[in-house]
Amino acid sequence: MTEAAKRLAVATLGCKVNQYDTDAVVTQFLQAGYTLVDFKEKADVYLINTCTVTNLGDKKSRQMIRRAHRLNPQAQVVVMGCLAQTDPQEVAELEGVSLVVGTDGRDRIVEELERLAAGGKKTLVEDIFQVTEFEDLPALPFDGRTRAALKIQDGCNQFCTYCRVPLARGRSRSRSRDSVLEQVRLLVEQGYREIVLTGIHLGLYGADLDPPLTLAQIAGEIASYPGLLRLRISSVDPHEMTSELLELFSSHPVVCRHVHIPLQSGSDRVLQRMRRGYTSGEFRAIVEKLRAQVPQVAITTDIMVGFPGETEEDFQQTLELTKEVAFSRIHVFHYSRRAGTRAARFPEQIPAAVKESRSRRLIELGHTLAEEFHRSLLGRVVEVLVEEQEGGLAIGHTDNYVRVSFPAPQEDLVGELVPVRVLAADRDGVQGITSEGR
């Protein structure tokens, strides 16, 4: 009688890079014969990929660890990721934790876990600043069959005064050109129509390779791969929006007309204290060039409220720049005082109530801008990559990342590009009908 496969349950907190890292480790577990189950179920192993960008990320990571132990006190709990890297001893002391792995050395997780005796504990966290090579872990996406993330860079050299990410991820490291193109080949062969390039500091891609490459160069090669319908470049800092990259956005039909450019603040005084490396004027100039070269480009962003010393005047400058740029989507988050960062020692820490008030005002503006962007598509025909289909409706996204729903026929459209005429719009997306008489 064969032994039943061990059951693996997974939880990921944080960014798209974390999701890719989780998928890479899950791939190893599946190759070792494990079965993937929902996190709510009783499992033999719980894998938790943690986040430490904010205090809330820390809190949620600990809650997931405790939840896993409650679900099955006899299970092995593996904790990996950013919180595990920055606070390995604290994580190891949490009840139920068997194995702690940081943001490198994840190729050994299955092997090390199976070596552990029942009830044993082990910590595999090295000094991340001694890591100089990209950890090349292939990953199979598990959350759909149309869009796949591809991580091509890790680490960050920026050291913004509020950010703990370099402490968790180390210095910038790039995936080799050959490895990137091999992953693209595998994803296209598996039927993925869209690839999203991800990294901790994506704009630094290739600077550490020999010979060096740029993000625009590797993106151009990927976009030209036969069979790929869309390439989405997830996030680029404003001062890394080179003329070469602008040209790629404007000229290559496969490159999506959508880019995430973190603003963080519209106040030059705050940007300087954040150590962001650009001014509000430089941000405006980049946006103007992008809009001039790429019609209907969607620009999304991150904005922080409540940075130490941020005055009402500083915040008003952020609101004004946000309106002027007309972002299609805004991710708003509160400044979080993080141990080990320079900003944690800054005076004039902002009260929580002020942060919350500013956050609500900015989120409300973001909803207004999103609806305005969506309404600009009324009457137009847009191409939708269908991602799901149920109850007579198909749902997907345009290349400029607008969510579209439309009545669908019985045939399976998932993975297809479908032209849709936009008839209605709200802050969440648009609705329409197919324009080719399906």
Beta strands, then each sheet from edge to edge (+ up, - down):
strand 1: 7-12
strand 2: 35-37
strand 3: 45-50
strand 4: 76-81
strand 5: 97-101
strand 6: 122-124
strand 7: 147-154
strand 8: 173-174
strand 9: 194-199
strand 10: 230-235
strand 11: 255-260
strand 12: 298-305
strand 13: 329-334
strand 14: 381-390
strand 15: 393-397
strand 16: 403-407
strand 17: 417-426
strand 18: 429-434
sheet 1: 2+ 1+ 3+ 4+ 5+ 6+
sheet 2: 8+ 7- 9- 10- 11- 12- 13-
sheet 3: 14+ 15- 16+ 18+ 17- 14+
end
